[in-house]
Amino acid sequence: MAKRIRKAVIPVAGLGTRFLPATKAVPKEMLTVVDRPVVQYAVEEAFEAGVEHVIFVTGRGKVLIEDHFDYQYELDATLRERGKTEMADLVEAQTPAAGAVSFTRQQKPLGLGHAVWCARDLVGDEPFAVLLPDMVMDGEPGCLKQMMDAYDEIGGNIIAVQETTPELAHKYGIVATGQAHGRAFEITDMVEKPAPGTAPSNLYINGRYILQPRIMELLATQSTGAGGEIQLTDAMLTMMETDPFFGVSFAGRTFDCGSKAGFLEANIMLALKNPDTRDDVLEMLKAVDL
Ligand code: UTP
């Protein structure tokens, strides 16, 4: 039986340059989608999937993220004093349990692979999940839970993918697929942003991974790749030469909140699903005079 996934790494040390000037002082992972910061969606998805411990890899200027997942004594007391018990209970329920989150720092944003490697001692010698928080997922169950269900059957390393169109494939990391294994399939190759017309499939890597601990050894010796950064994809490609990698097609929707258009799309689509905002937003959209 595959060793259980108990820990998830959420890297939040990137600079968020695509959102400047919004991200000058506020981490991009703290920008709000409807009623909660982007990063909270990933944390909820991880706990829903059965993860027990979330490890954040943070950096300079990211302390707001730590504060967000802490108990806020003054807020709790004030809400309760004013009879807003329901809201106080909701905020409390969304605060992770004591000892269920850890924070480590990536001193320099040297790339996603390097950020994951910074968590090596906290992860230890066990398989773990990685969730890129700027990819917000809408699905039931969540994307990581869908991957966990496949992992329980086949083990190994698992990458979540989502379908795109041939016209848009050049924007993403695309996988080449092999044999099917139940709900999953073998991944035989990965290509970062393939030149138009050369993509091996229409399946893009959407920011959720289950990885065996050997990846940390490979990341330790990984040289810099695209953009002068230590890339997770390069280490996974090396590992793929010897270890099994499977893809799971996420049954749901991925919003790329690292881009302005994706972030706005997430806000609109998730506001339309939220009973508090649905009717007003629908009216607003209907009234748009294009
Ligand atoms: P991105 O590739 O979106 O990079 O990171 P970025 O630097 O945050 O944003 P832009 O492109 O400048 O706008 C994907 C995830 O990986 C983290 C980011 O915080 C984000 O959650 N990351 C990226 C790190 O933790 N460290 C890095 O060195 C790079």
Boltz pocket constraint, residues with backbone or C-beta under 6 A from the ligand:
constraints:
  - pocket:
      binder: B
      contacts: [[A, 11], [A, 12], [A, 13], [A, 14], [A, 15], [A, 16], [A, 17], [A, 18], [A, 19], [A, 29], [A, 57], [A, 106], [A, 108], [A, 109], [A, 110], [A, 111], [A, 112], [A, 114], [A, 115], [A, 132], [A, 133], [A, 134], [A, 258]]
      max_distance: 6.0
